[in-house]
């Protein structure tokens, strides 16, 4: 390298450590949601560090981030694993989501101003764009952002922390369900009624919509996990063999 090149390289800004960690976390998250790393799989640091071409320090920081997100779990004496998919977990999470989301809307119902309405519609439109683009990972993220908005709007720190604690599992369930059925996101009109009632005048109508909306998602995910537990082929796999 010439002296001029060395001086130029010295002027380049270093990539911030936090950005480096986020880049690794994004890649690891994508691999998990894509199914390249199966639910329940143990993560081997040496192997992952080699794949990402990084040292173990930033890799561990990225893994800790995904633990906080609920995608990974540390099991004593066995290491860090991708969260496994269980029917019991699905039932617990979806039943809890119903009560959490209704409670969140109770907190903001009288405070739904124009900014609230504009943001909810904007997030819904973005979800629709992701579905139309057949971008599954982006659709999952956009769906989480749509549902997460009401929690953010409450300003209720414990409630928001609780929502954040189940986001990872929801991503994992949705991604697995989409892969099994050859989907590229939720139904295009799947959140139309949710947004309509969230902006409407009847809290009871919203309560009913949240209950039925969550039930549909929970039942579909539970059916997928039951077929997986019994070794039945997914609809997508059956179509590919036909």
Residue pairs with C-beta under 8 A, 6 or more apart in sequence:
1 9
17 58
20 54
20 58
21 58
21 61
21 62
21 65
22 62
22 65
24 52
24 54
24 58
24 59
24 61
24 62
25 62
25 65
25 66
27 52
28 37
28 48
28 52
28 62
28 63
28 66
29 66
29 69
29 71
29 171
30 137
31 37
32 66
32 71
32 82
32 172
32 175
33 136
33 137
33 140
33 171
33 172
33 175
34 137
34 175
35 175
35 176
35 179
37 43
37 82
38 82
39 82
39 83
39 84
39 85
39 172
39 176
40 81
40 82
40 83
40 84
40 85
41 81
41 82
42 78
42 79
42 80
42 81
43 63
43 72
43 79
43 80
43 81
43 82
44 79
45 56
45 59
45 60
45 63
46 56
48 59
49 55
49 56
49 59
52 59
63 72
63 80
66 72
66 168
67 73
67 74
67 80
68 164
69 164
69 167
69 168
69 171
70 83
70 164
70 165
70 166
70 167
70 168
70 169
71 82
71 83
71 168
71 169
71 171
71 172
72 80
72 81
72 82
72 83
72 168
73 80
73 81
73 83
74 80
74 81
75 81
82 172
83 168
83 169
83 172
85 172
85 173
85 176
85 225
85 228
86 225
87 222
87 225
87 226
87 229
89 169
90 173
90 218
90 221
90 222
90 225
91 218
91 222
93 166
93 169
93 170
93 173
94 214
94 215
94 217
94 218
94 221
95 218
96 166
97 166
97 214
98 210
98 211
98 214
98 215
100 151
100 159
100 162
100 163
101 147
101 150
101 210
101 214
102 206
102 207
102 210
102 211
103 159
104 150
104 151
104 153
104 154
104 156
104 159
104 163
105 150
105 198
105 203
105 206
105 210
106 203
107 154
107 156
107 159
108 116
108 150
108 153
108 154
109 203
111 153
112 199
116 153
117 199
119 149
120 146
120 149
120 150
120 195
120 198
120 199
121 195
121 199
123 142
123 145
123 146
123 149
124 146
124 191
124 195
126 142
126 145
127 139
127 142
127 143
127 145
127 146
127 185
127 186
127 191
128 188
129 142
130 138
130 139
130 141
130 142
130 185
131 139
131 184
131 185
131 186
131 188
132 188
134 184
134 185
135 184
135 185
136 175
136 178
136 183
136 184
136 185
137 175
138 185
139 184
139 185
139 186
140 171
140 174
140 175
140 178
140 185
141 171
143 174
143 185
143 186
143 191
144 167
144 170
144 171
146 191
146 195
148 163
148 167
150 198
151 159
151 160
151 163
152 160
154 160
173 221
174 186
174 221
176 221
176 224
176 225
176 228
177 183
177 220
177 221
177 224
178 184
178 185
179 234
179 236
180 224
180 227
180 228
180 234
180 235
180 236
180 237
181 224
181 234
181 235
181 236
182 235
182 236
182 239
191 213
193 209
193 213
194 209
194 210
194 213
197 205
197 206
197 209
198 206
200 206
224 234
227 233
227 234
228 234
233 241
